Amino acid sequence: MSGDGEGYAARLAAFAAACRADGIPREIAADAAARTLDCLGNSLGALGPHTGEAAGASPQSVALALARASGGAGEATALGSGVRLPADRAALVNGTLAHALDFDDTHLPSVLHPTAAVLPAALAAAEATGADGAALLAALAAGGEVCCRLGMASYDPQLRNSVFFEKGLHATSICGTVGAAVAAGLLYGLSPAELAHAIGIACSMGAGVIEANRTGGSVKRLHCGWAAHSGVCAAQFAAGGVTGPPTALEGRFGFLTAFLDERWTAGPLLAGLEEMGAAGNWQYARTVFKPYPSNHFTHPGIDCALALRRAGLRAEDVLSAQLGVAAAPRRTIGEPHADKVRPRTPYHAKFSGPYTVAAALMSEAGDTAGPGLGHADFSPAAFTEPRRLALAQRVEVVADEQCDAEFPHAFSAVLRVRTRGGQVLRERVAGSLGGPGTPLSREQLAGKFRLNAEPVLGALRTAGLIEAVRALRAAPRGAVGALLALTRIG
């Protein structure tokens, strides 16, 4: 591996090239396959009937229409439609689908969504080049690792938050562009030097602001699509001979300082790159899966509400409620209060602490053995339902000191409820379901995939897709195209 004197991009490129040449640990390959299944399910779920959006009006529909209208050689498949597109535009469409439901996995403590940006780029490049399944999984793992490590470089222990988020920047789309370039570059066969250039080029391409988390708007759903698209383009530019600066990451005007000022640290970005044969050294494998289709900051509050409900609390008995979370999540799911208690759109409702607590107390899914909150809870009929909105009005979101101490290594919450009968009920969770302490099982992940895929594919084809993804590590060349053909609806 490279010495300390080499630029950061060269060191990351050498790590990625080693993943391709030497393979990745078996456990990491299995993890990458699980993330592939989860991401494909989330993408298919975004095509389901529960979104409630007018035909052609969603960001994912607009992305597909524009990609089709632009023409070009059919190199890769758009999920669901089966439409063949140039690789960069297939990545755009599929990345938009992957992030559309806000159901995608989350890395802690960087709080970014690596798979939704990196996998669509990897799928497009793998299909375009006829790669085998093992190459796809290695590219996803390497690109996901680079993405997560860039996110970790932004974590400020004093802030207990990512500097990206403190500045209103979307770490997922910014770091995801670089990770996507690494994944695509590996599959396009770039040399280590060319991979370093792809990283340098991608440093000029990532963007995204997160005001939509607070006040609404549908643009955020495009962020992972644009990151995947830009990553494929960066790899293609590097293959064609375009170069990036050798200090694109750490230079005076490089990626890290430009986005993070002087508040970044190289240690988490570079540490242990020479020992990645050990599965325990991988940051990407620490990324956690979501059990509920909403912003991850809402999940511990949902867990608290479901626990109180299962202990006998009825929604109609709630006089008032106070949801305590860490200060940083509060800014996303609790402010502005007037917007959060009356969401404007189904997607906006996914970022509301008051609404998701109300939904958890009233959802029909809460009475089942399933996850407890589902797609139907974010439909137009649900988020405008007067009783839910009335209950949301009675939920206040506040900062909690203990949750602050636990964030962002875990998403925790405390829910205090005053009932009409005069009781004061309290429920605290130290980490949300699916997080480091309570990971989702293989069976639960398959159940989540079925929840997403069966409404559009049916039970038989959904089961076949599960088996195809689980067999990816041994799949031959051309298998990626065959896999994506299974996602075609109709």
N, C-alpha and C positions, 0 to 999 in steps of 0.2 A: 504493500500500500504506500501511498504518497507520504512524503515527509512533511514537517511543519512548515517548510518554506513554500510549499505550493499553495495556490489560491484555493479558496473554499470550493468553488465550482469544480475544480479538477479533482479534489478529494471526494466530493460527492459522486462525481462521474465515475471515478475508479471503483468506489463501492458498488454502484449500480452495475457496472460492467462485470464485476466479480459475481454478482447475483446471476447474470446471464451465463457466464462461463462455467461457474462452479455449482450452480444450482442454489436453492435456498433450503433451510431446514424443513423436514417433513411437517413439523408442527406449524410452521409459517405458511407452507403451501395449503394445509388444511384450513388455516385461518383465512387465507385469501379466497379460498373456494366458498367458505361460509359468507364472506363479505360480498362476493359476487352474487350469491343466491339472494341475499338480503337486498342488495341494490337493484337487481332485476325485478324483484317483487315490488319494491317501492315504485319503480318506473311503471310497471304494469298497473299498479294501483292508481297511478295518476291518470290512467286512461279509463278508469272505471266509472260507473254511473253515479257514484256518490258525490262527485265534485260539484255538481249542480251548476256548472258554468255553461253558458250558451255555446253551441257548436261553433268552433272556430275562434272563440274569444279568449281562450286561455293562452298564457305565454307559450306552453308547449305546442299548442295548435298553430300559433303564429310562427313559431320557430320552424315547424315542419313545412308550412306553406311557403315561407321565404326560402328555405333550403331547396325545396322542389323547384321553385320558380327560377333559381339561379343556375340550374342545369349542371352540366359536368358529368364526368365518368362515374358510373355506379360502382364504387369500391367497397362500401360498407352499408349495413342494414340499419334502418331506423326501427327501433323497437315498436312492436304492436302493429304498425302499418305494413311492414315488410318492404317499404320503399328503399330503393338502392340510391345512395348518394355518394358524393366525394367524401373521403374519410373525415376531413375537418368538419364538414357540415353534419355528417352522421353523429360525430361527437357532440356538436352543438345541440342537436335535437335530443340525444339520449342523456346528456348531462342536465338539460332542462327538465326532462322527465324525472331523473333521479332525485332532484331536489324539490320537485313540485309540491309534494305532500308534507315536507319537513319531517320525514319519517326516517331520515338517513342517519348513519352511525356517527358518533361524536368522540373525538379524542380528548382526553383529560391529561393535564390541566390546560392545554392550549385552547380548548373549546372550539375546535374546527371540525368540519365534516370531510375527511379525506377521500372516502371512496366515491362519493357522488361526483367529484371532479376528476379523479384519476382513472377510475374504471372505464367510463365512456371513451376516453382517449385511448386506453389500452385495447378495448374491444374493437374500435375502428381501425387502429393500426394492425392489430392481429388479424382481422378479417382481410384487410387490404393486402397483407403479405402472406396469407395462408399459414400463419403460425400454428404450432400445436398448443395443446392445453397447458403443458408445463411452462412454456415460454410466456403465455399470457399471465399465469399466476405469478411467475417471477417478476415480470414487468410491473404488475399491479403492486406487489409487495415492495419492490424497490421504489417506485414512484410514491406510494403511500408513505413509506418511511421518510423520504426526503420532505414530503409535505408536512408530516407531523414534526419533524425536527426543526423545520423553519418556524413552525408555530411555537415550539418550545423555546426557541431563541428569543421570542417576544414576551415570554412570561416574566413578569416583574413580581418577585416575592413580596416586596413591600406593598405594592398595589393589590396583591393577591388577584391579579387579573392579567389578561393579555394586553399589551400596549396597543395592539391593533384595535381592540374593542374600546379601550379608553379613548382612542382618537376617532371612533366611529367608522373604522375600516373593517371590511369583511375579510377576516383572515382566511376563510375557506377559499374564496375566489382568488385571492392574491397568492397565497402559498400553493393552492391547488393548481394554478397555472404551471408553476415550476415542477411540481410532482407529475403533472400530466405530460410535460415535455420529456421528463426522464423515462416514463413508461413507454410513450410513443417512440422515443429515440431508441430504446433497447430493441423494440420490435422491428423498427426500420433498419436495424443492423448498424447503427452509428458506432464508430470507434470511440474509445474513451475521450480522445481530444474533441471529437465532434459532439459527444454528449455534454462536455463542458461548455461548448459553444451554445448548444441548445438551452442549457441552463441560463447562460448569460443573455441569450435572446429573450427567453421567457421572463426574465426579470424586468423587461421593458413592457410586458404585455398584461400583467395581472392588475385587476382593479375591482372595486366594489365598496359601496358605503351601506351602512346598516340602518339608516333612518326608517326604512320600511318596517323593521322589527317593532318600532314604536308606534308609528302613525299610519301604517298601511301602505298599499301600493303593491303591484304584482311583479315589479322588476326583479326582486330578489330571487325569484324562481329561475331567472335567466343566468344567475351568477355562475353556477356550476357548469352550465352548458357553455358559457363563454370561456371559462377556464379550460375546459376540455378541448374546445375548438382552438383556443390560442396555443395550448400545449402541443397539439398535433401540428399546427402551423410552425411553431418554433422548431420542432424536430425536422420538419420538411425543409425549412430555411437552412438549418445547419447542414442537412444532407446536401443541399445545393451549393454550399460554400460560404454562406453568410456567417460571420463570426461575432462572438460576444466578448466583452472585456474580461480579461482573466480575473479581475477583482470585482466582478459584477455584483457579488454578494456583500463583501466586506469593505469595499473601497469607500473613499471619502464621499462620493456621490453614488454609492451603490445601493442595492435593494434594502439592506438592513437599516442603514442610516436614513435613507430617503423616507422609508415608511415608519421607522421607529425612533428617529432622532438618535440620541446616544444611549437609549434605554434598551439595549439588546446585549445578549451574552452568547459567546461562541461555544461555550462548553457543551450545552445540550445539543447543539447542531452537529458537532464533530466527534463527541466522545464515543469511543468504542467502535468506530467504523471498521477497525481492523479485526474485531472479534464477533462479527455478525453471523458466524456459523453457529453461535449459541442462541437458541430461540428466545431466551430470557432477556436478551439485549435489545430486542426490537420494540420501538415505541409504537409502531403501527398496530401491533398485536394487542396493545392495551386500549385500543379504541372500543367503545362500548356500544351495544345495540339498543335501539329504542323500542319499548313495548307499546307506546301510544303515538298516534300520528299528530304530534304537536311539538312546538319548540321545547327543547330539552329542559330549559329552565322551569317549565310548568310541571314537570313530571313529579318532583317530590310533593308538591301541593296536591296533585291528583292522588298520589299514594296515600297521603294523610286523609283526604276526603273519603276515599274508598274504604280505608280502615275504620273510620267513624261510622260510615254507612253500614258496614258489615257488623259493627257492634250495636246497631239498632237506631242510629240517628236517621230521622226522616227529613227530607228537604223542607217540608212545610213547617217543621219545628224550629228552624233556624231564625233567630231574631237578628243576629249579627255575627260576623266572622272576621277574624284577623289572620292573615297568612303572613308568617315571618319567613323571609328568605335572605340570602346574602345581598349586600348592597348593589353589587353589579347586576345580578339577575333582576333585582327590583326595578332597575331603570328600563329593562326590556319588557318585563311582564306586568309591571304595576304603574308605569307612567306613559303618557298622561292619563290620570285616573278617569277622566270623563270619556276618553276613547276606549279604555280597557273594559269599562263596565258596559259599554254598548258598542261592540265591534262593528266595523263597517262591512266586512266581507267574511266569508268562511275562512280564508287564509289569515286574515287579521285576528280572528278568534283563536287561532292556534298560538298566538303570542300574548294571550290575555290570562293572567293569573286569576282574576275574578271569574271570568267565564269558564275556565277549565275546572275550577273548584265547583262551580255550580253544576256544570255538566257531569262531573264525577258523582255528585250527589243525586242526580236525576236520570242519568243515562240508563237505558234498558240493558246495555252491555254490563253495567255494574251488578246486575242480578244473575249473571252467568258465570261459568267457570273460565271464561275467556279473559282477555287482557283488562277489561273493566272500562275502557273508553275506546271507541272505534270511529271509523270514517263517518258513520251516520251522525255522530255528535258535532260534526263540522259542516253539515249540509246547510243550505239556505233555510230550510224549514226549522232546523235545530237552533241555529245561532240567532234567529229572530223570534224564537218562541217566547211569548210574554212572561211565562213563569220562570224560565231560565234567566231572562234578563233582569227580572225583579230580584231574583236571588243573587245574581252577580252584583247588583247595586248594593247589596248588604255585605259584600266582601271587600275588606281593605287589605292592601299589600304593604307591609312594613319591612324595614331592615332589622335583622336579628343578629345579635353579636356572635352567638355560637355558630350560626350558619356562615357568617363571615369567616370565622376561624377555620371552617371545614372546606370552604370554597377556594379554588375550583377542583381540588382533588376529589371532591364528592359534591353532588348536588343534594343539599339537605333542606328541610323545611320544618316549621312547626305551625300547626293550625289550631287556633283557639276559637271555639264556638260558644256563643251564649244562646241558650234555647228560650223559647217562649214560656217554658215552665220554670225558668230561673236557674237552670243548671249551667255550669261552665265546663265544657268538655275540651280536652287537649290531646293532640296527637303529634308526635315528633318522629320524623324519619331521618336517620343519619346519612342515608344514601338512597337514591331512587332505585326502583326496580330496574334491573338491567345494568346497573352500575358495577363498580369493582367488587363490592361486597355481595351482590346478589345478581350474578350474570345470568342471562337467558340461556337455557339449555338447548341442545341440538333439536329436541322435540318442540320447544317453544319457538325457536327460529323457523322451523318448518311450518308450524301453525301460523306464524305471522305471514310467511310467504303465501300460504293458502288463502289467508284473509285478503291479501292483495290481489292474487292472481286468479283465483277461481271465478270471481264475478265476470272476468273477461275471457278466460281460457277454458273454463270448465274443469271439473275435478280430474278427469283422465289426463288431459294435456298438462295440467299443473303438476301432477305426480311424475309424469315423464320428464318435465323440465327439472324438477328436484333431482332426479337420478342423474340426468345429464350433467348438471353442475357438479354434483358430488364425484363424478367420474372424470372431471376435467384433467386431473394431474396425469392421467394415462392416455388422454385423448390424442389422436393423431393430428397431423397437419390438416388444415381445412376444417377442423372441428368447430371453430368459433362461428363460422358462417352457418353451419348446421345447427348449432345451439341457438343462434339468434333467429333462425327460421322457425323454431318452435314457439317463438313469442308472437307470431303473427296472429292477429285477431280475425276470426271469421274463416 
